[in-house]
Every structure is written in C-alpha cells, then in structure tokens.
Amino acid sequence: MTILKTLNLSKVYPGTEPVVAVDKVNLMLEKGEHIAIVGNSGSGKSTLLHMLGGVDKPTEGQIFIQDVDVTTLNERDMAIFRRRNIGIIYQFFNLIPNLTVEKNILLPLLLDGRKADPSFLQEVVQTLGIENKMNRFPQQLSGGEQQRVAIARSLVTRPAVILADEPTGNLDRKNTEEITSLFRLVNQRFQTTLVLITHDEKVALSCDRILTMVDGSLHERRAS
Amino acid sequence: MKIISELAKASTKHRENSLAIRASILVAVIMMGTLLFIYSELELSEWKYHQELFGDYHAQLYGIFESEYMQLQENDAIKTLELSKEIRLEDLPFQRAGIDIYFQSPTLLNTSFFTEARSLEGQLPKQPTEILVSEPFILENPEYSLGSAIRLGSKDYTICGVYKEHLYSFQKNYQFFGQLSFDHSADLFADGGHVDATIWFQNERDTYRLMRQILADLGRGGEEELLKTGGLHYNTRYLEGKLIFQSGLVPSRDFLERWSFRVGLLACMAPLFIIMIYNAFSVWSSQDLRQIGLLKSSGMTPKQVRRLITEKALRLSLRPILLGLILAYGCTNLLFYLMWLNERASGFVYSSTGRRLTLVTPNPLVFIILFLLAVLCVLVAALKPARRSGKLSIIDAMKGSQPRGTKLRLRLTSYGKNITRSLGKDNYLSYKRTFRGMAIAMALAGMVFSTVLIIQSQRGLETLYDTPSSPYNLTSTFFTMQRVPRDLLDELKTIPDITSSHVFTSYDFKYLPGENQGFISKELQDSLQETKQAYYPGVTIYGLEDSDFNALLLQNGFDPANHEGLLLLNQTAQNPRKAYAHRSYIPLSQEAATTLVVQDGKDNTRYHLPIAGRINAFPYDLYPLWPDQIALFTSMSELEEFRLQNDKVDEYHSITYSIKVATDLEVLPTVTEAVLDTIHAYIPKSDTFTRNQLGDLASQEEQYRNELLLTISVQILFVIIGLSNAYNSVHLNLKARTRDFALLQSAGMTENQLKKMLGYETFFLIRQVVGYYVLMLALGVWALSAKKHYMFSPWQLALNLNFPLLIFFFAISIVGIWAAMESGRRKVLSQSIIATLQQNY
C-alpha cells in the first residue's frame, strides 16, 4: 500500500539567482518502509523532509500522504493532519522543557483533545526503554534518552509516516547505534513507515532503502 | 484545552524571563490606578457630598398653585413629590423685624446641608412645632436660646436647633426652617406664601423629558425661560453623575470640560501601558521561538498558538495587576497625605482647601474598572505577538530566528576605521524596529510627564504676562444701604504708612447692542470681525471719591465746576486673546457717540447715559482694562444720589464700596489691622470683607508646592515606567542575540570591543528616544499654544519649560538605558562561547 507519494515536487528559493533546493522529485513509499536519504550539505534533503512534513510549502508538485494531497491543505488543516498522521523528529531541541516526559510524548494527542490508548502507550515506552522516566523533565535526561522520548512522541498517534531529520547528529557513537537500532525495532514492531535524513553511512545502511539527494534530485541506491 | 493552559502556566514559571514583564505591568497598573483613584475621589466624593448636602431629587418647580399641585400628585411618572413653603412674617418684636420661614417636608430637611455647611447645634425639626433658627438671631436676641419657646405669628414653636448663617447688618429678615405639615392642600395654599415642589421621577433617566411634558401640561412656558428666571431647577450635578444630560446623549459643556482632560490623560496612558507590555512580549527569546516551532510541528494550529500566547500573557499579568491595584490605592493615599501636609505647612495665613485627612474612598467600582482595563490592555498588547507567533514559520522558529521581514532590517553598509562604531550602527539599524517600541514607550512616558511641565509653563507665562499687576496690596469691600460716612473716608487718609488709597463704588447695567448703533468704534468692529468674536460687554459706572474724580477731571483737561455727564474709558484690547502685557489698545467708541443706552437689571429701566468726555486709562490703576467691560466714571456723590433717588437700593441691592490700599509689604499686617479698625467703627463686621497680598501669596505658595509635589511624583512614576521598559526591552533583545555575541567572540572580538560596540548601539538608541521625545514635546507645546489661541507662541512656551526637571528626567532615563545595556551585556557574556554556541536548553 502506497503510504506516501510525491509528484514532480520542487522547491525554488527566489532571488537574484534562484536556488533550486528540490528539483522535480518523484518519490513513492510503501507502508512499513524504512528509508534513508543521504546527501551532502546543501543537497536539499532537509528541504525535502520539511515539505513532506508539511512544514514548508513546495513551489511545484504534489504530496500525497494516505491519498490526501497535503499541498492543498491550509495551515490549520495541515497542523491537524500533521498531528494525526505525521511524526517529526529533529536533530536537537525536540522536547518542550517545561513538560514532563509523559506529556511530551502525549503532546499530539493532547493538542487533538484525545486520550491515549494506555496499552499502546505502555508498549511504546517499553519498546523504547523509557518507562521509568515518565515523570522526569527533559533537562534530567541524556541526549539519547531525549531522542527516545522524541521517537515515542512521533509514534503515539500511530502516524502514517515518521520523518527524522538527522536524529543522531547530536549523539555520540554509542547512542547513535542504540537509536538506530530502535528505529529498526519500531519499524518492525509497529510497521511504521520511516524516512531518515542522515549523513552517517552506518545509519543509512541500517535502512531498507537508501536514496541519495544530489543537487535537489533524488536517486535510488540499493542497500547492500 | 488543558495542555495549552499547562504550557502557558509552565512557561511563566521562569521568573527571570518574566520578571521584567511583571514589573512593567505592575508599574503601569499603579500609574493608571492612582489616576483612577484620584478621579474617583474627586468626582465620586464630590457627587456623594453634593447628594448628601442637597439630596438626590431630580427637579424643583417653584411657586406652584394648588391646581398644579393636584396635577402633579396625579402624575404616575412622579415617584415622590415633596413640598416646601416659604412665608414671610413682618413686624415681629425681634432685633430684625422680619423672618423668612422655610417649611420643608422631613425628606427635604433630612440632608446634611445644616450639619456640613452650616454647623448645626441641636437638631433638625422633627415635629411641626419645632423650629430651626439662625445664629445671628440668638446673638441678637439673647433672651432666646436652644430649647426656648418662641411665638411666630399666630403659632408657637420650640427652638430645636441653631445653625450658622451670615447676615448683613441691613438685611431685615432672619431665616428659619421648620417642618411642613398640612391636612389638606387647601390649607397649604391658603395663607399666602410661596410653595415649591421637589420631584423624584420613577425613571430618573427620563427626568428632562418628563419635566418638559409637565411644564407643557401645566402651561408653564418654556423650560429655558423658567431655568433662566429661576422657576425651575434641575439637580444637574446629581443627574450628570449618572450620565443623564439635559440635551439627551450630549453632555453639558461643564461635564465635557471636567472630563475631557481626565479622559484625555487616561487615553494617553492606556496606549503607553499597552506599548510597554507589547515590547515585553514582542521580543521573544530564542527558546520560546523554538518551542513554538516544535509545538507547531507537533500539530499545534495557529489558533492554538495564539491562545497559548494570550493565556501566557494573562497568567503573567494576574499577580502584578492584583498587587498593582492595592499599591495604586496606597499611592493615592500617600499623595493626598503629602498634599494635606503641604496644606498644614501653609500655617494660619490661608488654607485653600480645608481638607480633612481621611482615607481615600476605596471605591469597589474603581477596583473593578482598573482590573478590567488592565486585563484589556494586556490582551491588546498580546494581540500582535500572538498573531505573529501563530503565523510563525516552523523552520524559522526552529532556527530561533525572528519571523522574516518583521524585525530584522538587512542593509549593505560600508565600514569605516572604527569597526566597533560601524558594527554598533549596523546592529542598531538592524534591530531598530525591535527598539522602536521601547523608544516610543519611553518617549510617551516622557510626554505624559511633560504635559504637566507644558501646562506649568503656560501658567507661569500667564502669571508673568497675563496677570495685570496692581499697585494695591490690600482690598476691602463693604456693603451698606446708605451713603458711606464721609468721616470714614477722612479717617482712612490719616492711617500712617499708606502710600496711596482710594475708595469707590460701582453699579452695573446691561449693554443694549441694538440701541447703540454707531457707538462701537470702527477699529473695534474690525477687530471683532477678524477674531470672529461676539461682543456682549457689561456696563459699569464707577463712582470715585469726589476729590479723586475732580483730580481726574483736571488731569484730563476738564473743568470740575462745569462738568456734567460721565467720563468714558475709551480703550479696549484689539485682541483680548493676547496676554495682557502684550495687548495693544484701540478706541472703544466712535468720537461722535455722546450717549450710551443701557438697561438696569434691577427694574429694567432704560437710561441714556451722557458721555461728557473720554479718558485712556483706568483711573488710579484701580482695575485692569477688561475687554468685556464698558467703564464710565463719575463722582461717588453723583452715583450715590442716582441710586438713592431712583430707589435702586434695598437689602438685595446694597451699595458696594471698595477700598484699595497700597503700602509696603513689611507694614501690611499693621496697616490691614488699622484699616479694618477704621472701617468697623462705622460699618458692622458682618458687612465687611478684606483680603491682602500676604494671604494671596500664601495661597499661591501652597498651590506651587502642591504642583511641585505632583510633578515630582509623576516624574518618579514615569521614570520607573520608562526604565523598567528599557530594562526589559534591552535585556530581551540582548538575550536573543546571545549566539551572535558568542560568534563574534569566537571570531576574535575582545570583550572591550564588544563593550564599545554596545556602547555605540546605546548611543544611537538614546538618540532615537530623544528624537521621538523632542517631536512629541514639540507637538504638545504647539497643541497647547493653539488651544490657548496662541496667547503665547509655541517657542515662548518651550523656552519657559522647567528645564532642570526635564533634564533630570532625561539624565535618569539615559543612565537607565545605559545601565540596562551594561547589565544585559554582563549577563549574556557570563556564559562560555562554546556553551552558548551549543546551547540546547
């Protein structure tokens, strides 16, 4: 089942010399896929991710997530769609410092006025190994623990797709490996479609598919 | 939604970030609250006092007949109808043979009129057989006292109370008060007297409409005519207090004048308050921006973001608002206490207010209004930041940068040798919009404070140039029914240490424009046309001492022996709106005019006053040249003769004599005593009033101290407001640029260079503040000058400002901005470069 599809997706920044950040990208993701997008700095991978998450608007093209053309949604509808169908994880500053771990995880549901499914929540936090940290605040967690919380938040609404922008970029080697493993586990256990932006080859190799972004264009590379 | 409230609550817990915002709100609430409490105390207390003194009736109709009374009784629109009746008894065996008795219903008697204004001893009449008498009656008829029986006409009464009253010696009647009692209306209207009706309507808001209807039904004639002749009276002060106006929705001129300044001042302060809070909210810390970005990427809608910001603003402001309410009340009490102390310091000489020291009325309505106003201001201030945050791009927010195209102005500039100055200027220009709000807030704060100074400047100039000087420093006035004893005039001349003295009398007439065609000079006509002013002067004939008048005639080339007619003061101001000292004068009348037609207000008789000559100055500088007066001069004897011969003297129209004395200030007290002793040998004390320059000076000094106190208090408040705003804006701005400073340092900028760069930024910022302020000051000066029809030019007003206070205010503000920059700089540089660059939380 196709969970995400883009058609001729482009992003051009106007100026004296227009900058083509993303150039006619056609991407199709099936449910449960675990893909990595790699590329040099400035290749457009983060821009692509932002458009997929509805955080940025494309200049041209369409994005379909679960058959909904998200490029036609207004800001309010996009926010609602995002909280229900998309999980986003950043390199740093993923958590609200004033909220506990539990509330950080439940944030999309709380914004939607919905209650969490206790059993699903329990499963998620146990899978991520943070069940004992629920009443702590972000400042009391290590970098790796914070990213686990961010992953938990992205999962709690059972989204169609999780987008992660350099999720291990701020972590040491050990934590990177742990988080990478967790992504695999989450993908397998919850059948969540995962898109990872990374410049770390090891992280990329842990994925089913690797796509390379070069000067705004996306190219397929098979994982060995 | 609970999560939003929780987020709002959590984000206000960071005390350091929110301290400046809370401080700004607190100071602003104190400022507005103090103003509101002062208004409330002045207006409400005055209104309540009026109500206690005179009652809360709606209208009074005088001299009603029995048929009218019956009609009024049957009028369903009238809730309560109370009556009073005035009768006059004559030929009574008392020191003064007449008594006017005012019989009033218990409701009408039961006001504090007698206790507050007239120091009542005993009690008000509680029964129809009790009577309230005046103090002069008891003093002049010592056989009577409180509790005595007294026969008035055919009735017996008991004196239940004595009230203070001032009576001239020549007034024939005492004034007593009794309780009205009657079985049938016929009894009430039977034995003569004058019956008045006091009316309360069912719906007081309909007072004017209903009263007009009643007048029409009674066939009483027009409302305006009755108001003019005294046949009708509205309790205007009470009604206006409830916003009920004679013209319907349009307030009266008095009301508008009373409130325009107050509302205007409040209307200036509210935007200042809003700007201050807005400044605090608008410069968002980078962490808050990222938080918003994260929330939006987690699915927070723009509306939810706006709600979050607004709720945060309200949570931040609640405690400072509540504390501010209490402190504002305390501040007002302190202000009034200081003014009371100032009044006491005036000593025995003169007390302008006679104020008792009491707590300011803790009017619950003021607390409520102030609370709601403060909350409204906070909401308005938070509106733009909330909307902006709602529209914030997630990407910009996650980067911690301000929204594109709003705060940062990017310009290409060339750098000179002084790199720190160039960088400082660049930063100042880039962040100019950020500081614009702060600069406007400081300038506004300065402007509101300067309004006081501008008004004082105008007043100062008016005192110097618009107050006619008089060579006399003692004025006595006495009233009599006969000619002034000539021995009194002679004895006055023997008092030592008097440089000059003059005694004169006067009588007023009404000018009849229609019957004086050809009287007004062409120059005056042109001037009136040019200034678009109406001309309704009063006419006064002054009767100078015979010797003075003869000397005046001789001075002006007239022969006293052959003189007949009046001397006309033939000068009037070309432009009366100019300050007195700067006025030029034109002839009042045409040369050919030989008579002036006037009407006596007492008996409506017309007179053709013969003008025998013209003079160009007010004789002996007795009075200044008033623009709305036609002054004529004759001898005292002539004027006395005219009045006595033509029956123009009675107890209500006594002859008024004025004595003007010039003497040295050191001997003024003894001369005053001597003059009073001389007068009292001939004229009863009750008929004399005296004031001298010493009393006036003391009163002016007290007023000056009050104003100085007020100015300094206002200055302190506004300095605090300005500085708290500066502190807040500067700190938040610097905090948002922490990373920039860390980058500059990592690129090799020394701390000293950083300090200099910020110093230059401060300099440009101060220049911006001063620029805004000077513009506002110029506008304020021009506005007041225009309001006063350019009595003084804007330039004159500006030059007369209290510059020491102004400079002091500026100095404090500049030092404050510099201190805010310094403390902000020290704070942002306290962290290491690496920690700042890697900063997460």
Interface residues (C-beta under 8 A of the other chain):
Chain A: H50 G53 V55 D56 E75 R76 A79 I80 R82 R83 R84 I88 Y90 F92 F93 N94 L95 I96 P97 N98 L99 K103 L107 P108 L110 L111 D112 G113 P138 Q139 R153
Chain B: M1 K2 I3 E6 L7 A10 S11 K13 Q287 R290 Q291 L294 L295 K296 S297 S298 G299 M300 T301 P302 K303 Q304 S393 I394 I395 M398 N840 Y841
